[in-house]
Amino acid sequence: MTISAAKRKEVEKRAKNLCEYCLCPQDHSPQPFSIEHILPKAKKGSDDLENLALACQACNNSKYIKTEALDPLSREMSPLYNPRKDIWNQHFAWSADFCEIIGVSPTGRATVKTLKVNRESVQNLRRLLRLGDKHPPK
């Protein structure tokens, strides 16, 4: 990858060290997070800061080079969440216990399903962080 250490630090700071998709904290992950290309390099995406996001390995691997996916409700293709352009609260909400992210728009639903942001390990982490008053992120 061509991302410099300085640029990586800038992306991490902007993301507050959270995966910009599932909102898990980097400091509670057994694997280092990736600097993800929102528009993948395979689709002519750049290394500009506006095209970079901090992503946990599971979200990054699930997204891969996808930029859109099927909305499970409408059964139509929808763009995936773009952390540089989209507002989180317009596409997602927390479940009552704050353990699941709920897609509230076609983009949100497609992103939740495609990136598997509510996988069991993430829900378990959210429960533990909630006990320590460290979830949901501020």
C-alpha positions as CSV (number, residue, x, y, z in Angstrom):
1,M,0.0,0.0,0.0
2,T,1.2,3.5,-0.7
3,I,-0.3,5.2,2.4
4,S,2.4,7.0,4.5
5,A,2.6,6.7,8.2
6,A,1.7,10.4,8.5
7,K,-1.4,10.0,6.4
8,R,-2.4,6.9,8.3
9,K,-2.2,8.8,11.6
10,E,-4.3,11.6,10.1
11,V,-7.0,9.1,9.0
12,E,-6.9,7.4,12.5
13,K,-7.3,10.8,14.2
14,R,-10.2,11.9,12.0
15,A,-11.9,8.6,12.7
16,K,-11.2,8.9,16.4
17,N,-9.6,5.4,16.2
18,L,-13.0,3.8,15.3
19,C,-13.8,1.6,12.4
20,E,-15.8,4.1,10.2
21,Y,-18.3,1.3,9.4
22,C,-19.0,-0.8,12.5
23,L,-17.7,1.9,14.9
24,C,-15.6,-0.6,16.9
25,P,-12.5,0.9,18.6
26,Q,-9.1,0.1,17.2
27,D,-7.6,-0.3,20.6
28,H,-9.9,-3.2,21.4
29,S,-9.1,-5.1,18.2
30,P,-6.7,-8.1,18.1
31,Q,-5.7,-7.0,14.6
32,P,-4.6,-3.6,13.3
33,F,-7.1,-1.7,11.3
34,S,-6.7,-1.0,7.6
35,I,-6.7,2.2,5.7
36,E,-9.5,1.5,3.3
37,H,-10.2,3.1,-0.1
38,I,-13.8,4.2,-0.2
39,L,-13.6,4.2,-3.9
40,P,-11.3,1.3,-4.4
41,K,-8.1,1.7,-6.4
42,A,-9.4,-1.0,-8.7
43,K,-12.2,1.5,-9.6
44,K,-9.7,4.3,-10.0
45,G,-9.9,5.6,-6.4
46,S,-7.1,7.7,-5.2
47,D,-4.9,7.8,-2.0
48,D,-6.3,11.3,-1.2
49,L,-7.5,11.7,2.4
50,E,-11.1,12.2,1.2
51,N,-11.0,8.7,-0.3
52,L,-9.6,7.0,2.8
53,A,-11.4,5.5,5.8
54,L,-10.2,3.6,8.9
55,A,-11.7,0.1,8.8
56,C,-11.4,-3.0,10.9
57,Q,-10.3,-6.1,9.1
58,A,-13.7,-7.7,9.0
59,C,-15.4,-4.6,7.5
60,N,-12.5,-4.0,5.1
61,N,-12.6,-7.6,3.9
62,S,-16.3,-7.6,3.5
63,K,-16.4,-4.4,1.6
64,Y,-13.4,-5.3,-0.6
65,I,-13.9,-3.4,-3.8
66,K,-17.7,-3.0,-3.5
67,T,-19.2,0.5,-3.7
68,E,-22.9,-0.6,-3.8
69,A,-24.9,-3.6,-2.7
70,L,-28.4,-4.9,-2.6
71,D,-30.8,-3.3,-0.2
72,P,-32.5,-6.3,1.4
73,L,-35.8,-4.4,1.8
74,S,-36.3,-2.9,-1.6
75,R,-34.2,-5.5,-3.5
76,E,-32.6,-2.7,-5.4
77,M,-28.9,-1.8,-5.7
78,S,-27.9,1.0,-3.3
79,P,-24.5,2.8,-2.7
80,L,-22.7,1.6,0.4
81,Y,-22.1,4.1,3.2
82,N,-19.5,6.7,2.4
83,P,-18.0,8.0,5.7
84,R,-16.7,11.1,3.9
85,K,-20.0,12.1,2.3
86,D,-22.8,10.5,4.3
87,I,-24.1,11.4,7.7
88,W,-24.2,8.3,10.0
89,N,-27.6,9.2,11.7
90,Q,-29.3,9.5,8.3
91,H,-28.5,5.8,7.4
92,F,-28.2,4.1,10.8
93,A,-29.6,3.9,14.3
94,W,-28.7,1.8,17.4
95,S,-30.9,-1.0,18.7
96,A,-32.4,-0.4,22.1
97,D,-29.5,-2.2,23.8
98,F,-26.9,-0.5,21.5
99,C,-25.5,-3.8,20.4
100,E,-26.8,-3.7,16.8
101,I,-26.6,-1.1,14.1
102,I,-29.9,-0.9,12.2
103,G,-30.0,0.3,8.6
104,V,-32.7,3.0,8.3
105,S,-32.2,3.8,4.6
106,P,-31.4,1.7,1.5
107,T,-27.7,2.7,1.9
108,G,-27.8,1.8,5.6
109,R,-29.5,-1.6,5.1
110,A,-27.1,-2.5,2.2
111,T,-24.1,-1.5,4.3
112,V,-25.2,-3.4,7.4
113,K,-25.8,-6.6,5.4
114,T,-22.8,-6.4,3.1
115,L,-20.2,-5.4,5.7
116,K,-21.8,-7.7,8.4
117,V,-21.5,-4.9,11.0
118,N,-23.5,-6.9,13.5
119,R,-21.4,-10.0,13.5
120,E,-21.5,-11.9,16.8
121,S,-18.0,-10.9,17.9
122,V,-18.8,-7.2,17.4
123,Q,-22.0,-7.4,19.4
124,N,-20.2,-9.1,22.2
125,L,-17.5,-6.3,22.2
126,R,-20.3,-3.7,22.2
127,R,-21.9,-5.4,25.3
128,L,-18.6,-5.4,27.1
129,L,-17.8,-1.8,26.2
130,R,-21.3,-0.8,27.3
131,L,-20.6,-2.2,30.8
132,G,-17.6,0.1,31.0
133,D,-19.6,3.1,29.7
134,K,-17.4,3.1,26.6
135,H,-20.2,2.4,24.1
136,P,-21.8,3.8,22.0
137,P,-19.1,6.1,20.8
138,K,-19.7,9.8,21.5
